[in-house]
């Protein structure tokens, strides 16, 4: 098992531990690539060059998401003028900020702390003028962290709907389309409250395709989706809203602000880090270590098990035919898998991917892989992900755990915990989605 660092690190700097002594050398390589990916998305590095010049009036910083604390710290260090504001962060993911207030809230399901966080954000941008600027620091995880029910719904109903969509495998765009229309702050409503101040949104993207309109359900950006789109998502996954919410969606009472709204005319938005940022850094790190690395894609989606099966097929093509790449090599991919939950185990999309990959490879010699969330969290587990090798299934058998049973119960974390190959980092203070690396050597190596 990989443990969190014992020595304190500089606040806001992402860090990853090495695997336990005795792990294969190939796993050490995979961890170094993961560390490079996280370092490339460190807010303290990527944010300062993107800051706008100070306005004539006040600067109000607002933020939400898993990277919000580190993004706020980066602003405090680099901003040349007075500022104030508030950011909403996951519980346990605060940093020592001087002037920007932090509120801890719940993820992945909102709670009353999420409501309090949303209210604080709205209050922070109220009463501003045209010479003032709102600097919005947006990163993944913000949809749950700031939640203010709107459109005829309640917090309890939002929790129920979110839980159902997550368990039934809705992707992030579908999920956030619904969230925007159930909210009094998302889908641009926070920016509307800030008008006539200018809003500059700096976004660390955790969504496939890097559309900032879906990161944290875009509290500061207009929404191109409609109430009808949100209803269609609910129908697609068999989620029945209350009569009040169904009426609000049908009549358009909870429609979001649209791109032609004049209140967004002078706003700016920049995506300052993404999955591609992390994958490019990992590929460069691999080259420094003497490995050929190939990025398969930065926006892979679908069921974690299906993605694992597809990755295993590519591995076999590489080993058997030298196509599309020659061994030895490293394959990299990013994006966001989904998991349709049928069991009651512990796990997330990264541990589920890793276990399904181990099952598909069935002890294939010469292959080691790591799959982990760049936020340090993976579903209902205490891990960021897991790593596998040719002995993963044999180690499970020796430990009395079965891969097929664990997958049926969505209990992938427990499997890897039993064999000691989980990846545990704690909060990384960034979030550019999932990171996957597969190291392939000739089978005789």
Secondary structure, DSSP 8 states (H G I E B T S, - for coil): -----SS---TT--------TT--HHHHHHHHHHHHHHHHT-HHHHSGGG-----SS-EEEEEESTTHHHHHHHHHHH--S--EEEEEEETT-----SSEEEEEE-SSS--HHHHHHHHHHHHHTTT--TT-EEEEEEETTHHHHS--B-TT--HHHHHHHHHHHHHTT--HHHHHHHHHHTBSSTTTHHHHHHTTSEEEEEEE--STT--GGGGGG-TTS-----HHHHHHHHHHTT----HHHHHHHHHTTT----TT-GGGTT-EEEEEE-HHHHHHHHHHHHHHTT--EEEEEEEEEEEHHHHHHHHHHHHHHHHHH--SS-SSEEEEEEEEEE----S-----HHHHHHHHHHHHHTT-TTEEEEEEETTS--TTSSSSEEEE-TTHHHHHHHHT--HHHHHHTT-HHHHHHHHT-EE-----S----EEEEEEE--TT-
